[in-house]
Amino acid sequence: MDETELPCKTRRGIYLLPNLFTTAALFAGFYAVLAATHGRFEAAAVAILAAQILDGFDGRIARLTQTQSTFGAEYDSLSDMVAFGVAPALVAYHWALGGLGKIGWLAAFIYTAAAALRLARFNTQIGIADKRYFQGLASPSAAALVAMGIWTAHDFGIQGQDVAWLAAILTAGAGLLMVSNFRYFSFKQINLQGRVPFLLAVLVMLGFALVYLQPPLVLFTLAIVYAASGPTWTLIRLKRNRERRRREAVS
């Protein structure tokens, strides 16, 4: 038989470029846990921030290079679970929650379980959910809320045991926001390739300057504002709907 007639085997593999960023985010989350076990909480918080930045790149790179795959989507979810589900909870536990005993590990577990549920719900809604919004606080944003809070406290010389109860409320609260039905703007519809007003470019420059002046405090403030935007927006919508129904009943 001529070798040209031999059956051709389908080549299987994975796309390297987007999965490199996913692996880097996974490593950053793993490193955050290691750093926290050695008491290096600032490094742990920065590692979670790095994981968040890397996680924002892998999906965009996959879309730009047309290298999306089912493997990549599943791998990204597993990486997110480690970097934004397990790592923040363990960092918070080593920093402050461990001193609270059962209450501490319960707060950490609530966060971790909520992150798993949040990711599972997100995966089941791919293709049917409105891409302009997230249902519940996204796990990278929840991780930023916890990690930036720890980084800010560390930067101001605040010890974890002194704010253990506050840390427990923040950690568990971030977890509950992940599994809530509050809607959060996803920023996925922003066109980064289009033209923008010159004033917006100036504001972005000022934003970078503010972050440079006091990175942990500014980033923690942004995380709080974004986390609060979901409940705030929901209350505003409920108020508007109530007023509309009242006007309709009167008319």
N, C-alpha and C positions, 0 to 999 in steps of 0.2 A: 504494500500500500504506500502510495506517495505521501510524504509527511505533510503535504499541504491539505490532505484529506482528513488528517487527524482531527478529532473534535476539539474545539477551542474551549479552554477552561476560563471561566469568568474570574477576572482578577478582583480580589477583595482587599480592602484596606480602609484606612481612615484618612481624613483630611488633616494634614499636619498643622498648618498655620493656626486656625482657630482653636484647635485642641491644645496647642502650646500655651496659649493664654489661659485656657481653662485649667491646665495643669499648674501654671504659675499661681493662679488664684487659689487652687487647692493647697499648694505648698505654703502660701502665705497664711492661710487659715491654720494649717498644721503647725507652722512656726509660732503663731500667736499662742497656741496652747503650750508649746514648749517654753516660750519666753515667760508666760504667766507662772508656770510651775517653778521657775527660778526667780520669781519676784520682779521680773523686768516688765512691769505693766505698761510703761510708755512704749516700749518696743512692741508689745503685744497689740496695743491699740493701733499703732502705725501699721502693723502687719495686716490687721483687719481692714484698715482704710485702703491699703495697697490691693487687697483682695477685691474690694469693691470697685476700684478703678479698673483692674484687670478684667473683672466680670463684665464691665460695661463695654469692653473692647471685643471680646470673643464673638458675641452675637453679631455685632456690626461688621466685623471683618468677614464673618461667614456670609453675610448677605452681600457685601461689596464684592467678594471674590466668588460668589455663587458656589460656596462649599458647604451649604447647609446639609445636615444629615440627621437621621433619627438617632444614630450613635452620639453625635455631638450634643443633641438636645438632652439625651438621658445623662450623658457624662456631665453636662453643665449643671443639671439638677443635683447630682450626687456631690459635685464640688460645692455648690451653694449650701447644701446641707451641712457640710463640714465647716466651711468658711463663715457662714452666716447663721447656722443653726446650733452647732456644737461649740465652736470656738468662743463666741461671745459669752455663752452661758458659763463655760469653764473659766474664762478669764475673770468674769464677774464673781464666780464662786471663790477662786483663789484670792481675789483682791478684797472682798468684803463679806460675801454671803456665807463663807465657811464658818464664821463666828456665830452665826444664828442657828446652827444646828439643823434640825429637820426643816425649819422654815426656810433656811438658806438653800438647801438642795431642792426643796419643793419649788421655790421661785425659779431656780435654774432649770429644773425639769419642765416647768410650765413654758418657759421660753423655748426650749429645745423641741418639745412636743408640738407647740404652736407653729414653729418654723417648718416642721415636717408636714403638718396638716396644710399649712399655707402653700407649700411647694406642690403637694399633691393636688390641691384644688386648682392651682394655677395650671398645672399640666393637663387637667381634664377640661379646662376651658379654652385651650389653645384653638384658635380658628373660629370660635363662636363669641368670645367676649369682645367688648368694645376696647380697641387698642389704645384709645385716648386715656383710659382710666385703669387703675388697679383696684380690685376688690380686696380691701384690707391693705394694711401697710406692707410694702414689699420687704422681703427678708434682708436685702442689703441695707435698706434704710433703717430697719429695726436694729441691725447689727451696728450701724453707725451711731444710732442713738445711745446704745449701751457703751460701745467702745470710746466714743468721743466724750461721754460723761466721765468715764474712768480716767481718760487722758487729761481732761480739764481738772479734775480733782487732784490728780498726781502733780500737775503743773503748778497748782496753788498750794501744794504741800499738805493736802488733806489726806489723812489715813483712811483706809477702807473701813476699819472697825468703828471709826467715828461717825460714819454715815451708812452703816450697814442696812438699817431699815429703809432708808431712802433708796439705796442701791437695789434692795429687794423689790420695792414698789416700781422702780424704773424698769428693772429686768422683766418682772412679771407683766407690767403694763405694756411694754413693747411687744411681748408675746401675745397678749390679748388683742392688741391692735392688729396684729397679723391675721388673726382668724375672725376679725370683725367684718361687718358688711359696709364699713365706711369706704367711700370712693376717694381715691387719690389720683391726681393728675400724673400721667405716666411720662410726659415729655417726649413720647415717641413720635409725635407728629411734628416736632420742630424740625424745619428744614435747615440743616447746617450748611448746605451747599448754595442756598439762595442768598440774595442780597438782604442786608439788614440796615436800619438807620444808623448813622454815624454815632448818635447818642448812645445806642445800645452797646457799641464797641467801647465807648468811654466807660460806661457802667460796668462792663465786664472787666476792664482794666482796673477800675477802682475796687471791684470785688476781689480780684487777685491780690491787690495791695493790702486789703483788710485781712485776708487769710494769712498773708505773710507776717503781718504785725503780731497776731496772736492766733496761730493755727487751731489749737484745741478749743478755745473758747468760741471762736467764730464758727467753726464746724459744728460744735455742739449746739450752738444757738440755731443754726440752719436746720439741724436734725430735729430739734424741738419744734420749730416753726412748721416744718413739713409734716411731722407726726400729728401736730394739732390741727393741720389744715383739713384733714378728713372729717373729724367730728364737727369742726366749725362749719364746714361747707354743708354737712348733713343738717345741722340745726337751722342754717339759713334757708335751705330748701324746704324743710318742714314748715318753717314760718311762712314762707311765700305760698306754699300750697294751702296752708290754713287760711291765709288772707284771701286767696283766690276763691276757695270754697265759700268763704263768708260773703264775698261780693256776689257770687253766683246765687247764693241763697237769698240775698236781699233783692237782687234783680228778678 
